[in-house]
Amino acid sequence: MVEQEVRNAAGEVLPAWSLGKQGQAQNEAERLDHRRCGGRTGVAHLALSHQQQCATSTKAECVSIDVLYPTVSRRRRSLITPRKPRGTGEWVAAAVVGVILSAALRQGAHAAMSALPAIALIVVPVGLGCAGLVVTARRARRSALARADRHRLTGVRLALAQLDTLDPTGFEHAVRDLMIRDGINARHVGQRGDQVADVLGQDQTGRIFVAQCKHTTTAARVPVRIIYEVNGTARPVHRADEAIIVTNGGFTRDARIQAAKFGIHLIDRDRLHQWAHDGVTLQTMLRYPVTLH
């Protein structure tokens, strides 16, 4: 059996009996640990020796043991804990590091600002080019859809009996389809708050058409009030070149007189038959003067 020596703070060898029962138990545990480690001093042995020496040593001596056996006396930390500088030297070092980092940041910011014009020369043209491609693609798509609609509606004919059976929204869609048939890129916009416009369109020359639709199932006549409403929004709001009111009924005499003064085109039941059933184009219909009867 290996006899483990026990020394005091002065380095003198102490007999095992001088430790008392607790010391002997610790000495016995130390020998068992020494035997498990194959006769070599292990971590557990160092820890036990450290406990024994701290029990009989001063605080300063225990600190020196902590320095000698850092892996045993203190638990290793996984992260570095920041702390305030201690002493003049550490404060000076921290100030130097701060100055260096500040200078590096200023230099980096200056370099970034210097590079902005070069970056702008690259980014701005690329962005404008991408935006141009998007706009061109959208215009091409709209043109393709308009061509498809014109092809689909080429030669379309609608009888008055068919138009009479429609509801107001269906009638607005029928007017839109007739405008598309005649080469006008038209879309339905009629809804609440439409500002007195049910169909908006533009032909290949750039002329803007605004159509207000009035469907009736009782052969009613459109009053003069509608003329004033259309006149108040067609040109000021929708920038219309041609303002049109379409009905499957008729117009009052006052409405016809006021429409002639405002330059608003009226398509009553008779002219609707020529446009929808006979195939006369809207451009031709707009050359007809407004009749007063």
N, C-alpha and C positions, 0 to 999 in steps of 0.2 A: 504494500500500500504506500502510496506517495504521501509523505508528510508535508502538508502545506504550511509554510511559514507565515506568521502574522506579525506585522511590524506596526509600530506606533508612528506618530508624526515625526519623531526624531530619527526614524529608521532603525530603531532597535528591535530585535526579534523578541516577541512576546510568547510565552507558553500558552497553549490552548486553554489551560484551566483559568488563565487570567481574564478570559473573555466572559466568563459566566456561562450560564445555560444558553442564553440567547446567542452569545458569540460562538459557543461550541456548535450550536445548531447551524449557524451560518457557515462555520468552518467545515462542518460535515457536508452541507449542500455544495460548498465550493469544491471539496474533494470529489464529490460525485460528478459535478460538472466537468472537472478536470479529467476524470476517468472517461466520461462520455466523449470528450474531445480528443481522446487518444493521447493524453499527456500534453496537449498543446493548450495554451491559454486561449479560451474562446470569448465570445462576446458576453455571454452570461457571466463568465468569471470576472471579466473586466468590470461589468456593471456592479457585481457583488462587492468586488474589491473597492470600487468607488464609493459604494454606500458605507462600507466599513470605515474607510478613511475619512469621509465627510462627517461621520459620527464622532470622530475623535480629532478632527482638524478644525482649524480656524476657517473663516469665510474666505480669506485670501487664498489659503491653500486649496480649498475646494474649487475656487475659480481656476487655479492653475491646473487642476486635474481635468476640469471641463475643457481647457484648451488642449491638453494632451490626448483626451479621448472624446472628441466631439461627436463621433457616431454613436457613442454609448451614453454619454451624459445628457445629451440633448436630442430631442426628436427632430429628424430632418424635415424641413419644410418644403412643400412642393412648389410654392410660389414665393417670389421675392416681395417682401412687404416694404413699401416705400416709407421713408421716415425723413424728418427734418435734418438738415446738416448739423453736425456737432463740431463746435470749435471754429476758430477763424479759418483754418486751412480748408475745411470742407465748404464753408461759405464762399471762400474765394474761388474754389474749384467749381461750385455750382454757378457762380456768377459768370465765370469764363465760358462754361458750357452754354448758359443762356444767351450770352453775346454771340457765340458761334452759331447757335440755332437761329437766332433772330437774323443774323447776316445771311444765313443760307436761305431763309424764307424770303427775305427781301430780294435776294438775287433771283430766286425762282419766280417770284411774282413779276420782277422786271423782265425776265426772259419770256414769260407767258404773254405779257403785254406787248413786247416787241414782236412776238409771233402772230398776234391777232390780225394785223393787216394781211399777212400771207395766208392765214387760214381763211379770212373773209374772201380773198380772191379765188379761193377754191370752192368754199361752201356756197357762197351766194350764186355763182353761175350754175352750180349743180342743182341748187334748190329751185332756181328759176326754170331750169330745163325740165326738172321733174314736174313742176306745176304746169308748165306748158304742155307736157305730154298728157297729163291728166285732163286738162281742158280740151285738148285735141281729141282724146279718146272719148270724152263725154259727148262732144259735138258729133263725132262720127257715129256714135251709138244712137243719138237722137235722129240723125239723118237717116240711118239705116231703118230705124223703127218707122219714121215717117214714110219712107219709100215702101216699106212692107204694108203699111196701112193704105197707102194710095193704091198699091197693087190689089190689095184685098177688096177695096171699095170701088175699083174701076167698074164703071157701068152700073153701079147700084141704082135702083129705082124704087121709090117708095110711093105707094098710093095714099091718097088722103084718108081712105078708110082705115088703112094701117096706122097712120099717124093719129087718127082720132081715138084709137083704142089704147094709146099709150098713156101713162101717167106723166105728170110734169117733168120728172127726172128723165124718164125714157124719151120724152120729146126733146129735151136738151141734148141727150146723147145722139139722137137722130140728126139734129142740126149740126152737131160736131162732125158726124160721119159725112154729111153732105159737103161740108167745107173741106174736109180732107180729100174727098173725091175730086174736088175742083183744084187741088194742088196747094191748099193752104194748110200749113202745119198748125193744127188746132188742138186745143185741149179743153176738157170740161172743168170749169171752176165753180159752177153753181152750188151754193150752200148758204147757210145762214151767215150773214156778214160778208157777202160776196161783192158788196159795193155796186150793185145793179149791173152785174155781168155774169152771164151763165157760160159763155164760151169765149175764149181768147184765141186768136190765131195770127199767124204772120206768113205772108207769101214769100216767094223767092226774091222779090224786089225790095223786101223789107217793110212793106206796108202792114200796119197792125189793124186787125179787125176785132171789134167787140160786139158780141151778139147778146141781146136780152130776149129770152124766150117766154112767150105767154101762151100756155096751152089751155083750151077751154073745151068743155063737153056740152055747152049750151049755146054755141054760136055767139058767145058774148063778144062785145067790142072793147078794145083797149082804150081807156080814157086818156085825156090829155095829161093827167097827173104823171103817168109813166113816161111821157115824153120829157117832162121837166126833170124827172129823176135821172133818166139816161143822159140827158144833156149835162147834168151837174157832175157826172163821174166819168163818162166815157173818155173825154179828152183831158180834163184836169188830173184824173187819177190814173187811168189806164194808158194815157198817151195814144189814144186811138186815132188812126187816120180815117177809118170808116166805122161809124156807129150804126148798128142795125137792130131793128126790133122785128122778131119773127113770131107770127101767130097762126093758128089754124082757124081763127075766127076773123074779125075785122077791126077797124079803127073808127073812132068817132070823127066827125068833121073837124072839131076843134083840134083833135090830136093830129090829123093830117095837115092842117094849116100850120100848127106850131112846129111839126117835124120839118116841113118845107123851109121854115125860117131858120131852124137850127142846123139844117143840112143832115138830118138823120134819115136813113133809109128805112122804108117800111115794106115788109113782105107780108101781105095778107093772104087769105085763103087761095085766091086765084093765082097769085104769083108763087105761092108755095107749091101749087100743083105743077106749074111750069118748071120750077127748080127741082123738086123732088121726083116727079113722075116723068116729065118730058126730057129732063137731062140738061136744061139750060144752065150754064155755069153761073155761079154767084157773081163773078166779075161782070158778066153780061147783064145780070139782073140789076146791078147797082147803077147802070147807065140809064135805066128807065126813070123818068121823072115821077115824083110823088103825085098821085091823082087825088083830087079832092072829093071823090065819091066812093 
